[in-house]
């Protein structure tokens, strides 16, 4: 997770992620991850679908729930952008069932980790956080990818062509794989 922040008392706030050194406490209930972008039709649906695929291929589909939403309400109820669906399809994923929704305050309660696709989403989500525990659930997707070379934001492909959707999906796959590898040991049930 990127840096620490100061709390009102002037002391550095330590996020839940840092407090556990990136280790997820074991639980019998599924680990819930929500991915958030602007309109929930391009980046966050990609991340939701890719992350879920990693969990299913690892045999952990019943131990992980991934969802997505947008900070805005422009596309609520709509399918993912056709270029998103096509990019996912070219890489073997199915994005046909996705329907856009807006992030709500209840999403803080429903999820263990809330992953923003860029810093603008992280700022908005931070401003919506009701408690320090809500804020502690926030992370940037690219912060998990050590191969990102300092890239912090997943760019919005909405105003670009299909090639940009493929590039963005490749970034999301790499960062989601890194995130999943970090979470997997704690998600995997004791056998």
N, C-alpha and C positions, 0 to 999 in steps of 0.2 A: 504494500500500500504506500502511496506516495506521501512522504513526510509526515510530520505530526502537526497538530494545531494547538493553539493556546486556548485554555478555558478562561472564563471571566476572572478567576483568581490569579491569573498570570502564570500558573503552572502549565507545563506541557500536558495536553490531553493525550492519553494513550488509547488507541482504538482497540476494540475487542480482538481484531485480527492480530495486532501487535502483542496484546496481553497474552495471547495463547501462542505466540511465535508462529503464527500461520497454521496452527494445529487446530482442527475442529474437534471439540469434545464429542465423544461417542454418544449416540442416542439411538433408541429403537425406532423413532419416527424418521421419515425421509428428510434428507437435507434439502432445503428449498433455496434455490438461486433464482433471482429475478434480474433480467437484463433490461436496461432502459436507454432509449434514444429519444429522438424528438417526436416523431409521429407514429412510431411502431409499425412502419411498413418496409423498412430497409435493413438497417443494422441490427437492431435488437431482435427481430425475428430470426435473422441469420444466426445470431449468437445462441438464442434459445434452442433452435433446432440442432445446431452443431454440438452444443454441450450435451443435449439429451442423447444424441447419437453416440457420443463418447461413452456415456454412462451405460447405454444399452449394450454396446459392443464389449464393454468390460464386465457384463453380467450384473450390473448394478442399477438397472433401470427402475427397479422397485424401491431403491434406496435413495433416489434423487428425483426431485421435481424441479423442472426448469420452466420458467414463464418469461414473458416479456411485456413491456408496456411503453408508452410514450409520455413525455412530459406535457405534450399538448393534446388537444381533443379533435384536431382537424380530420383525422381519418378513422375515428372510432367506428367499429363494425365493418370496416373495409378489409378486403384481402390485402396481402402483402403486395407491394409494387410488382408488376409483371416481370420487371428486370431482376428483382430479388428472387422470385420463383424460378426464373430461367437459370440464374447463376447457381442457385441451390441444386436444381435438376442436373446441370452439367457436372456437378461434383458428387452426384448420387444421393442427394437429400430430397425430401419431400416437403415443400412449403405450401402445398395447396390448401391445407385446412386452417392455416393461420387467419385470425381476425384481429384487427387492431383494437387495442384498448388503452385507456389513459391510466397512468399510475394514480393510485389513491393512497390516502394516509393509512388505510388498513393493510396496504402492501408491506408497510414496515412491520406490522404484527405477524403477517403470514410468512415472511421470508427470513432466512438465516443470513443471507448475503444478498446485497443489492449492488449490481455491477453496472456502472455508468459507462457508456461508450465514448464519451468525451468529457472534457472539463466543464463545458457549459451544463451538461446534464448533472454532473456531480455538484456544481454550485446550486442548481435549482433544487435538487434533492436535499442538499444540506440545509437550504433555507426552509424546506418543508419538514425537516426532522423535528419532532416534538420533544424529544428527550436525547440525552447523550447516548443512550442505547440505540436509538434510531440512527443517529449519526455514525455510530461505530460500525454499523452494518454496511456502510458505503465503501466501495472500491472502484478504481478505474480498471477496465479490462486489460489495457495494454501494460499496466503495472506488473502483471503476472508473467509477461513474456520477456525473458532476459535477452532474447535475440532481437528485440525490437529496435535496438540501436538508439535509444532515447526518445523514440516516438511515443507520445503520450495519448494522443487522440486518434480514434478511428475516424477517418474523414467521411463526410456525408456524400454518398454517391448520387443523391437524388437528381441533381442538375447535370449529371454526366452521362456518358454512354455506357453500354453494356460491359465494356472492358473494365471500367472503374468498379462495377459491381463485382466482377471476378477478383480484382485486386483487393477490394475491401473484404470479400469472403475469405481470401487467403490470409489476410491479417487476423481476422476473427478466428479462423481455424487454428492458427499458431498460438494465439493468446488463450483461446479456450482450452486447447490441449494442455498448455502450461498450468492453467487454473485447475483443470481436472486432475492432473498429476499431483498437484499440491493437496487437493481435497481427498483424493482416492483412498489413501491409507486410513483416514478417519471414517470415511463413508463405508468402506468394506466391512461387513459384519464379521465378528469373531467366529471362526470356524474351527 
